[in-house]
Amino acid sequence: MLRTVMGGKIHRATVTQADLHYVGSITVDEDLLDAAGILEGEQVHVVDITNGARLETYTIAGERGSGVIGINGAAAHLVSAGDLVIIISYQMGTDAEIAEHTPKVVHVDGENRIVKLGDDAAEAVPGAADQVSAREPQQGPGGSAPAAQGASEHDRTRALIRSSPRSSWPS
């Protein structure tokens, strides 16, 4: 059986242009594509942090070092210049291949310059005070921990998942 996992992502990139009349796709600075292990023409998901839109398209390599993130064609109805987006590629593999796979995460600044390369999809952009890692305990209003019932249910679920051997998961 093949499983699909994240191959690479460019996290919180700023859209620099949106052109409704351009033939489809997303144009991405080729340096960013290389850093994320994404090929020109590869299918990607684009998640718009600004408005919640999600779409899939394919990549076109943009000028190296330009910081270009261009939304082309009909997707320009969903994503605008200035929006923050996450660009995600996926890979398929057997359990053995997936066990050896390391995703590539590219963190960028407001001008789409690389600030950090990593392999943890849940890590927040370094130095971004407005983000929380998905691996850190969440704080409730006023800095308190979340409601005990919700947190304990979440903790029980995480513990159950972590304690279950992958070989026992249904196919």
Long-range contacts (C-beta under 8 A, 24 or more apart in sequence): 1-94, 1-95, 1-171, 2-92, 2-93, 2-94, 3-92, 3-93, 3-94, 3-95, 3-98, 4-90, 4-91, 4-92, 5-90, 5-91, 5-92, 5-93, 5-98, 5-101, 5-103, 6-88, 6-89, 6-90, 6-91, 6-103, 6-121, 7-37, 7-38, 7-89, 7-90, 7-91, 7-101, 7-103, 7-104, 8-36, 8-37, 8-38, 8-88, 8-89, 8-103, 8-104, 8-105, 8-106, 9-36, 9-86, 9-87, 9-88, 9-89, 9-103, 9-104, 9-105, 9-106, 9-121, 10-35, 10-36, 10-38, 10-86, 10-87, 10-106, 10-108, 11-86, 11-105, 11-106, 11-107, 11-108, 11-125, 12-49, 12-84, 12-85, 12-86, 12-107, 12-108, 12-125, 12-128, 13-69, 13-84, 13-85, 13-86, 13-87, 13-108, 13-112, 14-69, 14-82, 14-83, 14-84, 14-85, 14-108, 14-110, 14-111, 14-112, 15-69, 15-70, 15-71, 15-79, 15-80, 15-81, 15-82, 15-83, 15-84, 15-85, 16-67, 16-68, 16-69, 16-70, 16-81, 16-112, 17-68, 17-69, 17-70, 17-71, 17-81, 18-70, 18-71, 18-72, 18-75, 18-76, 18-79, 18-80, 18-81, 19-70, 19-71, 19-72, 19-73, 19-76, 20-73, 20-74, 20-76, 20-77, 21-73, 22-70, 22-72, 22-73, 22-76, 23-72, 23-73, 24-57, 24-58, 24-72, 24-73, 24-74, 24-75, 25-57, 25-58, 25-59, 25-60, 25-72, 25-73, 26-57, 26-58, 26-59, 26-60, 26-69, 26-70, 26-71, 26-72, 26-75, 26-87, 27-59, 27-60, 27-61, 27-62, 27-68, 27-69, 27-70, 27-72, 28-59, 28-60, 28-61, 28-62, 28-68, 28-69, 28-70, 28-87, 29-62, 29-63, 29-64, 29-65, 29-66, 29-67, 29-68, 29-69, 29-112, 30-61, 30-62, 30-63, 30-64, 31-64, 31-65, 31-114, 32-69, 32-106, 32-108, 32-112, 32-114, 33-59, 33-61, 35-104, 35-106, 35-114, 35-117, 36-87, 36-89, 36-104, 36-105, 36-106, 37-89, 37-104, 38-87, 38-89, 42-89, 43-89, 43-90, 44-87, 44-88, 44-89, 45-87, 45-88, 45-90, 46-71, 46-75, 46-79, 46-85, 46-86, 46-87, 46-88, 47-85, 47-86, 47-88, 48-78, 48-79, 48-83, 48-84, 48-85, 49-83, 49-84, 49-85, 49-86, 50-80, 50-82, 50-83, 50-84, 50-85, 51-78, 51-79, 51-83, 53-78, 53-79, 55-79, 59-87, 67-111, 67-112, 67-113, 68-112, 69-112, 95-166
